[in-house]
């Protein structure tokens, strides 16, 4: 072999990743008589690389990392995965509790458990972590960037582990890319081995640790993608199973083709062909699957929901009117006088843009109990907004609105029989308040059945000094609705389609729309105040908590729209702009002021 052939061989063997090149050597029949040095013919077979990097399923194929697979008392120990591997769905490590939820406590598979994994979220959104010495420099850099990416998009905080923090993630560099789902308790490893040292891969694995399963495992996935099992390696067919919705809750969010947690189109392929095909709305909009660059907008929305980011933001930014008491996102007014019957108390609250109190969770129940016990020693009974309907109790939302089911109750012996409303009554011995039955009362029975009552309203942000009362000139960064749903990006037509950007260019954009999801009130669909499309499937749009202070312009819609159009015409001579303004003005007649 000549020097050049040797150098070529070394080069070929050193460039084997991610698909190793294969070389075989066939002795040549020709021999150099003068030098008597034999020569060889080199035949090189190179497999084409389909992606710009390895995906987890490629890296994790046929591996069993030492921290997961070991011998104990001469018995081989490894996690319960799919396809006789150590991983579930390719890169998920099931701890015993998670394995029992997925497979049942025995080796025989049964109907999946119905317990959701809420207790596996990281408390207060704080994730403690530690870098193991084995973690490579590239992997460490990828993890830091991934944590920064997630923190910038959500309220999740990553802090270095200290002795007082029992639950934490240890980032290691063992073979493969893998993680547990959610907070397991104590130490849990997350590996970014060779081939996994990318920011997107780190985001994917940390996403699992935060509580994400794979997106295509949703119970409703067959409406959005089609799995071609004949292209799947037989060993990995079980990796395409759908997870019971009681374990992987969608929280009402739309199917996310762009999720960083979604399988790619050739995951677990046996022949190089696609194993997942986009169908339905995804095909119509030419949406892609399997990206590993960063969190999608719906990924962000779900994380913000799981860790109450929008609620925390509202708790800090909202205020209550004078003489109202704030707790979380609600304001409470304790009306001791005048004492009223149910209907009169409800009317009183409605006049203050509130309702008789709805007790929706244990935290609120404890707050009200403590506040009443500490501040109203002489009042024994307080009216709430609960009334009987169809042999059960509901929260009354007023005459023209559907009642709200009472999902949270503090009843010990079931709801009381024979009463028409519920009150908070003081116990004579403990002085604690609990829910008790009471009559509604009528005018003919006055002054009987009259009690103090509690009004409740949502805490709101301060009004803004906007020019227009409908907030069309709002250019802030609030990106979720008044009910706490993260907004859809304006440049996206999924999950909700729209045509608001059809004629807008960078030069002509009077509404502040763009590649963001901040609340706005665009002229093509002008409403009473700023709003946005939501990331939930069944909720197309909602208002945002943005209000203009008194003194904002309140002229008719047509007049002000025309004024804005004239301003735009005077500020530019572009033909395109004039055409846009004409369409802008002509669309006024089509504007409908809708309510959600």
C-alpha positions as CSV (number, residue, x, y, z in Angstrom):
1,X,0.0,0.0,0.0
2,X,1.4,3.3,-1.0
3,X,1.8,6.3,1.3
4,X,-1.2,8.1,-0.4
5,X,-3.4,5.0,-0.2
6,X,-2.5,4.6,3.5
7,X,-3.4,8.3,4.2
8,X,-6.7,7.9,2.3
9,X,-7.6,4.8,4.4
10,X,-6.8,6.7,7.6
11,X,-9.0,9.6,6.5
12,X,-11.9,7.3,5.6
13,X,-11.8,5.5,8.9
14,X,-11.6,8.7,10.8
15,X,-14.8,10.1,9.2
16,X,-17.2,7.4,10.1
17,X,-19.8,9.4,12.1
18,X,-22.7,9.5,12.0
19,X,-23.0,6.7,9.5
20,X,-19.8,4.7,9.5
21,X,-18.1,4.3,6.2
22,X,-17.2,0.8,5.3
23,X,-14.0,-0.2,3.3
24,X,-12.9,-3.6,2.1
25,X,-9.5,-4.3,0.6
26,X,-9.0,-6.6,-2.5
27,X,-5.4,-7.5,-3.4
28,X,-4.6,-6.5,-6.9
29,X,-3.2,-9.0,-9.4
30,X,-0.7,-6.4,-10.6
31,X,2.6,-6.4,-8.8
32,X,5.3,-3.7,-9.3
33,X,8.2,-5.8,-10.4
34,X,10.8,-3.2,-9.7
35,X,9.7,-2.4,-6.1
36,X,8.0,-5.7,-5.4
37,X,5.5,-3.7,-3.4
38,X,2.0,-5.2,-3.6
39,X,-0.9,-2.8,-4.3
40,X,-4.5,-3.0,-3.2
41,X,-7.8,-1.9,-4.7
42,X,-9.9,0.1,-2.1
43,X,-13.7,-0.1,-2.5
44,X,-15.5,2.4,-0.2
45,X,-19.2,2.2,0.6
46,X,-20.6,5.4,2.2
47,X,-24.1,5.5,3.7
48,X,-25.9,8.8,3.1
49,X,-26.7,10.8,6.2
50,X,-30.3,11.9,6.1
51,X,-30.3,14.5,8.9
52,X,-27.9,17.2,10.1
53,X,-27.5,15.3,13.4
54,X,-28.3,12.1,15.1
55,X,-31.7,11.8,16.8
56,X,-32.1,10.0,20.1
57,X,-33.5,6.8,18.6
58,X,-30.4,6.4,16.4
59,X,-28.0,7.0,19.3
60,X,-29.8,4.8,21.8
61,X,-30.2,1.8,19.4
62,X,-28.8,-1.4,21.0
63,X,-27.2,0.3,24.0
64,X,-27.6,-0.3,27.8
65,X,-25.8,2.3,29.8
66,X,-24.0,1.1,33.0
67,X,-26.0,3.2,35.4
68,X,-29.2,1.6,34.1
69,X,-28.1,-1.9,33.3
70,X,-26.1,-3.8,35.8
71,X,-25.9,-7.1,37.8
72,X,-27.3,-7.4,41.3
73,X,-27.0,-10.7,43.1
74,X,-26.0,-12.3,39.7
75,X,-29.2,-11.0,38.1
76,X,-29.3,-8.6,35.2
77,X,-31.1,-5.4,36.2
78,X,-32.4,-2.8,33.7
79,X,-35.5,-0.5,33.4
80,X,-38.7,-1.8,31.7
81,X,-38.6,-0.3,28.2
82,X,-40.2,-1.2,24.9
83,X,-38.7,-3.6,22.4
84,X,-36.7,-5.4,25.1
85,X,-34.6,-2.2,25.4
86,X,-33.8,-0.1,28.5
87,X,-35.8,2.8,27.1
88,X,-39.5,3.5,26.7
89,X,-40.3,5.3,23.4
90,X,-36.6,5.4,22.5
91,X,-35.2,7.7,25.2
92,X,-37.4,7.6,28.3
93,X,-36.2,5.8,31.4
94,X,-39.2,4.5,33.5
95,X,-38.6,4.4,37.2
96,X,-40.6,1.8,39.1
97,X,-43.5,4.2,39.8
98,X,-43.7,5.2,36.1
99,X,-43.4,1.7,34.9
100,X,-46.2,0.6,37.2
101,X,-48.3,3.3,35.7
102,X,-47.6,2.3,32.2
103,X,-47.5,-1.5,32.5
104,X,-49.0,-2.4,35.9
105,X,-47.1,-3.8,38.9
106,X,-46.6,-7.2,37.2
107,X,-44.7,-8.1,34.1
108,X,-48.0,-8.8,32.4
109,X,-49.3,-5.7,30.7
110,X,-52.7,-4.4,31.8
111,X,-54.9,-1.4,31.3
112,X,-52.8,1.6,32.1
113,X,-53.3,3.3,35.5
114,X,-55.5,6.4,35.8
115,X,-53.3,8.4,38.1
116,X,-52.0,11.6,36.5
117,X,-48.4,12.7,37.2
118,X,-49.1,16.0,38.9
119,X,-47.0,15.1,41.9
120,X,-44.0,14.6,39.6
121,X,-43.7,18.3,38.7
122,X,-40.8,20.3,40.1
123,X,-42.0,22.2,43.2
124,X,-42.5,25.9,42.5
125,X,-40.9,25.4,39.1
126,X,-37.4,25.2,40.5
127,X,-35.2,22.5,39.1
128,X,-32.0,21.7,41.0
129,X,-29.2,20.2,39.0
130,X,-25.6,19.0,39.2
131,X,-22.9,18.4,36.5
132,X,-21.2,15.1,36.8
133,X,-17.4,15.1,36.1
134,X,-18.1,12.7,33.3
135,X,-20.2,15.3,31.4
136,X,-18.2,16.4,28.3
137,X,-17.4,20.0,27.6
138,X,-19.7,20.0,24.6
139,X,-22.6,18.5,26.5
140,X,-22.1,20.9,29.4
141,X,-22.3,23.8,26.9
142,X,-25.5,22.3,25.4
143,X,-27.2,21.9,28.8
144,X,-26.4,25.5,29.8
145,X,-27.9,26.8,26.6
146,X,-30.9,24.6,26.9
147,X,-31.6,25.7,30.4
148,X,-31.3,29.4,29.4
149,X,-33.7,28.8,26.5
150,X,-36.3,27.2,28.7
151,X,-36.0,29.8,31.4
152,X,-36.3,32.7,28.9
153,X,-39.6,31.2,27.6
154,X,-41.2,30.1,30.9
155,X,-41.0,30.7,34.6
156,X,-39.0,27.6,35.2
157,X,-35.7,28.2,37.1
158,X,-32.6,26.0,37.2
159,X,-30.5,26.2,40.3
160,X,-27.3,24.4,41.2
161,X,-28.0,21.6,43.7
162,X,-27.0,22.1,47.4
163,X,-27.0,19.7,50.3
164,X,-30.4,20.8,51.4
165,X,-32.0,20.0,48.0
166,X,-32.9,16.3,48.0
167,X,-34.4,16.1,44.5
168,X,-32.1,17.0,41.6
169,X,-31.0,16.1,38.1
170,X,-27.4,14.9,37.6
171,X,-26.2,15.5,34.0
172,X,-23.9,12.8,32.9
173,X,-22.2,11.5,29.7
174,X,-23.0,7.9,29.5
175,X,-23.9,6.2,26.2
176,X,-27.0,7.6,24.7
177,X,-29.5,10.5,25.2
178,X,-32.1,9.7,27.9
179,X,-34.1,11.0,30.8
180,X,-36.9,10.2,33.3
181,X,-40.3,11.8,32.9
182,X,-40.9,14.4,35.6
183,X,-39.4,14.7,39.1
184,X,-38.7,11.2,40.3
185,X,-37.5,12.1,43.8
186,X,-33.9,12.1,45.0
187,X,-31.1,11.8,42.3
188,X,-32.1,11.2,38.7
189,X,-29.7,11.0,35.9
190,X,-30.0,12.7,32.5
191,X,-27.4,11.6,29.9
192,X,-26.1,13.4,26.9
193,X,-23.5,11.0,25.6
194,X,-21.5,11.0,22.3
195,X,-23.8,12.3,19.5
196,X,-26.2,14.1,21.9
197,X,-24.2,17.2,22.6
198,X,-26.6,19.6,20.9
199,X,-28.8,22.3,22.5
200,X,-32.0,21.0,20.8
201,X,-31.3,17.4,22.1
202,X,-30.7,18.8,25.6
203,X,-34.0,20.8,25.4
204,X,-35.8,17.5,24.4
205,X,-34.3,15.5,27.3
206,X,-34.9,18.3,29.8
207,X,-38.4,18.5,28.5
208,X,-38.9,14.9,29.6
209,X,-37.5,15.7,33.0
210,X,-40.0,18.6,33.3
211,X,-42.9,16.2,32.7
212,X,-43.3,15.9,28.9
213,X,-44.0,12.6,27.1
214,X,-43.6,12.4,23.3
215,X,-46.2,14.4,21.4
216,X,-47.2,11.7,18.9
217,X,-48.1,9.4,21.9
218,X,-51.2,11.6,22.6
219,X,-54.5,9.7,22.7
220,X,-55.8,11.8,19.7
221,X,-52.7,11.6,17.5
222,X,-54.4,9.4,14.8
223,X,-56.4,12.5,13.7
224,X,-53.2,14.4,12.9
225,X,-50.5,11.8,11.9
226,X,-50.6,8.3,10.4
227,X,-48.1,5.7,11.5
228,X,-46.9,3.3,8.8
229,X,-46.0,0.2,10.8
230,X,-44.7,-1.7,7.8
231,X,-41.8,0.7,7.7
232,X,-41.1,0.3,11.5
233,X,-38.5,-2.1,12.7
234,X,-40.5,-5.0,14.4
235,X,-38.6,-4.5,17.6
236,X,-39.8,-0.9,17.9
237,X,-43.5,-1.3,17.0
238,X,-44.5,-0.9,20.7
239,X,-42.8,2.5,20.7
240,X,-45.7,3.9,18.6
241,X,-48.3,2.9,21.2
242,X,-50.7,5.7,22.3
243,X,-50.5,6.7,26.0
244,X,-53.7,6.7,28.0
245,X,-55.0,10.3,28.3
246,X,-55.1,10.0,32.1
247,X,-51.3,9.8,32.1
248,X,-50.4,12.1,29.3
249,X,-53.0,14.9,29.6
250,X,-53.2,17.3,26.7
251,X,-54.7,20.0,28.9
252,X,-56.9,21.0,26.0
253,X,-53.9,22.2,23.8
254,X,-53.9,21.6,20.1
255,X,-51.8,18.8,18.6
256,X,-48.3,20.2,18.2
257,X,-46.7,19.2,14.9
258,X,-43.8,21.5,15.7
259,X,-43.2,20.2,19.2
260,X,-39.6,19.5,20.1
261,X,-41.0,16.4,21.8
262,X,-42.5,14.9,18.5
263,X,-40.9,11.9,16.7
264,X,-39.3,12.7,13.4
265,X,-40.8,11.3,10.2
266,X,-38.3,8.4,10.0
267,X,-38.1,7.4,13.7
268,X,-37.4,3.7,14.1
269,X,-37.4,3.2,10.4
270,X,-36.5,-0.3,9.2
271,X,-35.9,0.5,5.6
272,X,-35.1,4.3,5.4
273,X,-38.7,5.1,4.6
274,X,-41.1,7.3,6.6
275,X,-42.7,5.8,9.6
276,X,-44.9,8.8,10.4
277,X,-47.0,10.7,7.8
278,X,-48.6,14.1,8.5
279,X,-52.3,14.1,7.7
280,X,-55.4,16.3,8.2
281,X,-54.8,20.0,9.0
282,X,-51.1,19.4,9.2
283,X,-51.0,18.3,5.6
284,X,-53.1,21.2,4.5
285,X,-50.8,23.7,6.1
286,X,-47.6,21.7,5.1
287,X,-46.5,21.5,8.7
288,X,-43.3,19.5,9.6
289,X,-42.6,17.2,12.4
290,X,-39.5,16.2,14.4
291,X,-37.7,19.5,14.8
292,X,-34.9,19.6,17.4
293,X,-34.1,23.4,17.5
294,X,-36.1,24.6,20.5
295,X,-39.5,24.7,22.2
296,X,-42.4,25.4,20.0
297,X,-45.0,28.0,20.9
298,X,-47.4,25.2,22.1
299,X,-44.6,23.6,24.0
300,X,-44.1,26.9,25.8
301,X,-47.8,27.3,26.4
302,X,-48.0,23.8,28.0
303,X,-45.0,24.3,30.2
304,X,-46.4,27.7,31.3
305,X,-49.7,26.0,32.1
306,X,-48.1,23.0,33.9
307,X,-46.0,25.3,36.1
308,X,-48.6,28.1,36.5
309,X,-46.4,30.7,34.9
310,X,-49.2,32.9,33.6
311,X,-51.0,32.7,37.0
312,X,-47.8,33.7,38.8
313,X,-47.3,36.6,36.5
314,X,-50.9,37.7,37.1
315,X,-50.6,37.4,40.8
316,X,-47.7,39.9,40.8
317,X,-49.2,42.3,38.2
318,X,-52.9,42.5,39.2
319,X,-54.5,44.6,41.9
320,X,-57.9,44.9,43.6
321,X,-60.2,47.9,44.2
322,X,-60.1,49.8,47.4
323,X,-61.5,47.9,50.4
324,X,-61.3,44.6,48.6
325,X,-58.9,41.8,49.9
326,X,-56.6,40.1,47.4
327,X,-55.8,36.4,47.4
328,X,-54.0,34.9,44.4
329,X,-55.9,36.2,41.3
330,X,-59.2,37.0,43.1
331,X,-60.5,40.0,45.0
332,X,-63.0,39.5,47.9
333,X,-65.4,41.9,49.5
334,X,-66.8,40.9,52.9
335,X,-70.2,42.5,53.2
336,X,-71.4,42.3,56.8
337,X,-74.1,44.9,56.4
338,X,-76.7,45.0,55.0
339,X,-77.5,41.3,55.7
340,X,-79.4,40.0,52.6
341,X,-81.1,36.9,51.3
342,X,-79.6,34.9,48.4
343,X,-81.1,36.8,45.5
344,X,-80.5,40.2,47.0
345,X,-76.9,39.4,47.8
346,X,-76.4,38.1,44.3
347,X,-77.8,41.4,42.9
348,X,-75.6,43.4,45.2
349,X,-72.4,41.6,43.9
350,X,-73.5,42.0,40.3
351,X,-73.7,45.8,40.8
352,X,-70.0,45.8,41.8
353,X,-69.0,43.6,38.7
354,X,-68.5,40.6,40.9
355,X,-70.4,37.4,41.9
356,X,-71.2,35.6,45.1
357,X,-68.0,33.8,46.1
358,X,-67.1,30.5,44.3
359,X,-64.7,28.3,46.4
360,X,-62.8,26.3,43.8
361,X,-59.9,24.8,45.6
362,X,-58.5,23.9,49.1
363,X,-56.1,26.9,49.2
364,X,-59.0,29.3,48.7
365,X,-61.1,27.4,51.3
366,X,-58.3,27.7,53.8
367,X,-57.8,31.4,53.1
368,X,-61.5,32.3,53.6
369,X,-61.7,30.2,56.7
370,X,-58.6,31.8,58.3
371,X,-59.7,35.3,57.2
372,X,-63.3,35.0,58.6
373,X,-62.0,33.4,61.8
374,X,-59.5,36.2,62.4
375,X,-61.5,39.2,61.4
376,X,-65.2,38.5,62.1
377,X,-65.6,37.0,65.5
378,X,-69.4,37.7,65.8
379,X,-70.5,36.6,62.3
380,X,-71.5,32.9,62.3
381,X,-72.8,32.5,58.7
382,X,-71.7,33.8,55.3
383,X,-73.5,33.3,52.0
384,X,-71.7,31.9,49.0
385,X,-72.7,31.5,45.4
386,X,-73.7,27.8,45.7
387,X,-77.2,26.7,45.0
388,X,-79.0,23.5,44.3
389,X,-79.8,22.4,40.8
390,X,-81.0,19.0,39.7
391,X,-80.3,17.4,43.0
392,X,-76.7,18.7,43.3
393,X,-75.0,21.9,44.1
394,X,-73.5,24.3,41.5
395,X,-71.9,27.7,41.5
396,X,-74.3,30.3,40.3
397,X,-73.0,32.5,37.5
398,X,-76.1,34.7,37.1
399,X,-79.4,34.5,35.3
400,X,-78.0,34.5,31.8
401,X,-75.0,32.3,32.3
402,X,-74.6,28.6,32.7
403,X,-73.9,27.4,36.3
404,X,-70.4,26.1,37.1
405,X,-70.1,22.6,38.5
406,X,-68.8,22.4,42.1
407,X,-65.7,20.2,41.5
408,X,-64.1,21.1,44.8
409,X,-66.0,20.5,48.0
410,X,-65.2,20.3,51.7
411,X,-68.1,18.1,52.6
412,X,-67.3,15.2,55.0
413,X,-70.7,13.4,54.7
414,X,-71.8,14.4,51.2
415,X,-73.9,17.4,50.3
416,X,-76.7,18.3,52.8
417,X,-80.2,17.2,51.8
418,X,-83.2,19.5,51.7
419,X,-81.5,22.8,51.4
420,X,-81.4,25.2,48.4
421,X,-78.1,27.0,49.0
422,X,-74.7,26.6,50.7
423,X,-73.2,28.9,53.3
424,X,-70.0,29.0,55.3
425,X,-71.1,28.3,58.9
426,X,-68.9,28.6,62.0
427,X,-68.5,25.5,64.2
428,X,-69.4,26.2,67.8
429,X,-66.5,24.3,69.2
430,X,-63.6,24.9,66.8
431,X,-64.8,28.2,65.4
432,X,-63.7,26.9,62.0
433,X,-66.0,27.6,59.0
434,X,-67.4,24.8,56.9
435,X,-70.0,24.4,54.2
436,X,-73.5,24.0,55.5
437,X,-77.0,23.9,53.9
438,X,-79.4,26.9,54.1
439,X,-82.6,28.1,52.6
440,X,-82.6,30.7,49.8
441,X,-85.2,32.8,51.4
442,X,-87.9,35.0,49.8
443,X,-89.2,38.5,50.2
444,X,-92.2,37.2,52.1
445,X,-89.9,35.6,54.7
446,X,-87.9,38.7,55.5
447,X,-86.1,39.3,57.8
448,X,-85.5,35.5,57.9
449,X,-82.6,33.9,56.0
450,X,-80.6,37.1,55.8
451,X,-76.8,36.8,56.3
452,X,-73.5,38.6,55.5
453,X,-72.1,37.5,52.2
454,X,-68.8,37.5,50.2
455,X,-68.5,39.0,46.7
456,X,-65.6,37.8,44.5
457,X,-64.2,39.3,41.3
458,X,-61.0,38.7,39.3
459,X,-58.0,40.9,40.1
460,X,-57.1,43.1,37.2
461,X,-54.0,44.9,35.9
462,X,-53.9,48.6,36.2
463,X,-55.5,50.6,33.4
464,X,-53.1,51.9,30.7
465,X,-53.0,55.5,29.3
466,X,-53.9,54.4,25.8
467,X,-55.2,56.8,23.2
468,X,-58.2,54.6,22.2
469,X,-60.6,53.0,24.6
470,X,-60.6,49.7,22.6
471,X,-56.8,49.5,23.1
472,X,-55.9,49.3,19.4
473,X,-52.7,51.2,20.1
474,X,-51.5,48.8,22.8
475,X,-48.0,47.6,22.0
476,X,-47.1,45.8,25.3
477,X,-45.8,42.3,25.7
478,X,-48.6,40.6,27.5
479,X,-48.9,37.2,25.8
480,X,-51.7,35.4,27.5
481,X,-55.5,35.9,27.9
482,X,-57.4,37.0,30.9
483,X,-58.1,33.3,31.7
484,X,-54.4,32.4,31.5
485,X,-54.1,30.8,28.1
486,X,-50.9,31.5,26.2
487,X,-51.5,33.2,22.9
488,X,-51.0,31.8,19.4
489,X,-48.3,33.6,17.3
490,X,-49.9,36.1,14.9
491,X,-47.8,34.8,12.0
492,X,-49.0,31.3,12.5
493,X,-52.3,29.8,11.2
494,X,-52.3,26.9,13.5
495,X,-54.1,25.9,15.6
496,X,-56.5,28.7,14.5
497,X,-56.6,30.0,10.9
498,X,-56.9,33.6,10.1
499,X,-56.1,36.1,7.4
500,X,-55.1,39.1,9.5
501,X,-51.6,39.4,7.9
502,X,-52.7,39.1,4.3
503,X,-52.0,42.7,3.3
504,X,-49.6,43.8,5.9
505,X,-46.0,44.5,5.0
506,X,-43.1,45.6,7.1
507,X,-43.7,49.1,5.8
508,X,-47.4,49.2,6.6
509,X,-48.4,47.5,9.8
510,X,-50.5,49.9,11.9
511,X,-51.7,47.2,14.3
512,X,-48.3,46.0,15.6
513,X,-48.8,42.4,14.4
514,X,-45.8,40.3,13.6
515,X,-43.8,37.1,14.5
516,X,-44.9,37.3,18.2
517,X,-47.9,36.4,20.3
518,X,-48.5,39.6,22.2
519,X,-52.1,40.8,22.7
520,X,-53.3,43.2,20.0
521,X,-56.6,44.6,18.6
522,X,-56.1,44.6,14.8
523,X,-58.5,46.5,12.5
524,X,-59.4,43.4,10.4
525,X,-61.0,41.9,13.5
526,X,-61.5,44.8,15.9
527,X,-63.0,43.9,19.3
528,X,-63.7,45.8,22.5
529,X,-60.1,45.5,23.8
530,X,-56.9,43.7,22.9
531,X,-57.2,40.0,22.4
532,X,-55.4,37.0,20.8
533,X,-56.0,33.6,19.3
534,X,-55.2,30.9,21.9
535,X,-53.1,27.8,21.8
536,X,-56.0,25.6,22.9
537,X,-57.9,23.6,20.4
538,X,-61.5,24.4,21.4
539,X,-60.9,28.1,22.4
540,X,-60.4,30.2,19.3
541,X,-59.7,33.5,21.0
542,X,-60.1,35.4,24.3
543,X,-59.7,38.9,25.6
544,X,-56.5,39.9,27.3
545,X,-56.3,41.8,30.6
546,X,-55.6,45.2,29.0
547,X,-57.9,48.1,29.6
548,X,-57.6,51.8,28.7
549,X,-58.0,54.4,31.5
550,X,-60.9,56.9,31.4
551,X,-60.3,59.7,29.0
552,X,-59.3,57.5,26.0
553,X,-61.0,58.4,22.7
554,X,-64.4,56.7,22.3
555,X,-65.6,58.0,18.9
556,X,-67.4,55.7,16.5
557,X,-65.4,52.9,15.0
558,X,-65.9,54.0,11.4
559,X,-64.7,57.6,12.0
560,X,-61.5,56.7,13.8
561,X,-60.7,53.9,11.4
562,X,-60.9,56.4,8.5
563,X,-58.8,58.9,10.5
564,X,-56.1,56.3,10.8
565,X,-56.3,55.5,7.1
566,X,-55.8,59.1,6.2
567,X,-52.8,59.4,8.5
568,X,-51.2,56.4,6.7
569,X,-51.9,57.9,3.3
570,X,-50.4,61.2,4.2
571,X,-47.2,59.6,5.6
572,X,-46.3,57.6,2.4
573,X,-46.6,57.9,-1.4
574,X,-46.2,54.2,-2.1
575,X,-48.8,52.7,-4.5
576,X,-48.8,49.5,-2.4
577,X,-49.6,51.5,0.7
578,X,-52.5,53.4,-0.9
579,X,-54.0,50.1,-2.2
580,X,-53.6,48.7,1.3
581,X,-55.3,51.7,2.9
582,X,-58.3,51.4,0.5
583,X,-58.7,47.8,1.5
584,X,-58.2,48.9,5.1
585,X,-61.1,51.5,4.9
586,X,-63.4,49.3,2.8
587,X,-63.2,46.5,5.4
588,X,-64.8,48.7,8.1
589,X,-68.3,47.6,7.1
590,X,-67.3,44.0,7.7
591,X,-66.1,44.4,11.2
592,X,-68.2,42.7,13.8
593,X,-67.8,43.4,17.5
594,X,-68.0,39.9,18.9
595,X,-68.1,38.6,22.5
596,X,-66.4,35.3,23.4
